[in-house]
Amino acid sequence: MNSLRYLLPAVIVTALSHSLCCILPLFTVLAGLGGLASSLHTLEQYRPFLIVLNLSILAWAYYRYHRRKIACACGDAHSHSRKEQINRLALWASTAFSLLMLVV
């Protein structure tokens, strides 16, 4: 499960980055930096690439999580460990956050 330690933050970073073109101008206008907000529309051209990157990293995280779970085949003792529950919760939380950022 050590690979999930690096994959889940990567999912969150890419989710934030592909929504920067929409969220960042809003925050700059609210901060009183309207001129800066008008120049941030250039980030829009990178959004499709960042969405694909985000979904790819998320798919890789699910693959790593379920591959490890199937390969272990230790029974119920492994599936109820504290570390396993934290990893499952972090994976689902990062998925929900990623989908929320995709909608925005």
N, C-alpha and C positions, 0 to 999 in steps of 0.2 A: 504494500500500500504506500510505500515511500514515494512512488511516482505521482500519486494523487496530491502529494504535498505541493508539488510544483505545477501540476495541471490546473487545479482549481483556481489559484490566483491568476493564472494565465487566462482562464475563461472570464473572470471578472474584469481584468484589464482590457481584453478585447471587446467585451460588452460595453464598457464605458467608452472605448475609443470609437466604436462605430456609431455611437449616438452623440458624439461630441459636436457634430455639425448641426444638431438640433438643440441641444441643451446649452452648450457654451455661449452661443449668441444671446440666449435668454438671460443667462446670468450676467453677461457683460452689460446688457441694457439695464437690468435691475441695479447694477453697480454704478450706473451713470456713464458707462463707456460705450456710447452708441456708435462712435466711429470705428471702434475695434470690432464691434458686432457685425458691421457691414463687410468687413474683410474676412470674416470667418466662413463665409459661404464656400470658399475654395476647398474646405475639407469634405464637401459633399461628393467630390469625385472619387474619394478613397473609400466611401461607405460600402459599396458592394464587395470590395476586396476584404474589408474588415469583417463584414458579416459572414462571408465564407470562411475566413480564418477563425472566427469565433465558433461557428458551428462545427468546424473540423476539430478544433481543440476539445470542444464539448463531447463530440462523438468519440474521440480518442480516450477521454477520461472515462466515459461509460464502458468502452471496450476494456480498458485496463482494470476497471473495477470488477466487471463481471467475469473476465478471464481469470483473474486471481481467485474469485469466489468459486468458480467451477473447478479450477485446478487444485484447490485445497481439498475439497471433498472430505472435510473433517467431521462433518455432521453438524448438529445444532449448537455445539459448544462454541464453534468459531463464529457462527452467524449472530450470536448474541453478545459478543465481546464489546466492551466499551469503545475500543478503537474502531471497530467495524460500524457501530452505530454513529459515531462522530463522522466517519468518512461518508456514510450514506446520507446523513443530514447535510453535510457540506456540499456533496454532489447535487442533491436536490435543491438546496438553497442557491447554489451558483446557477443551476438551470433556470430556476424561477427568476433570478435577477437578470440573467441573460435574455430571457424571453420578454421581460418587462422593458429592458432597454431596446429590444428589437421593435417593440410596439411604439415606443416613443420615437 
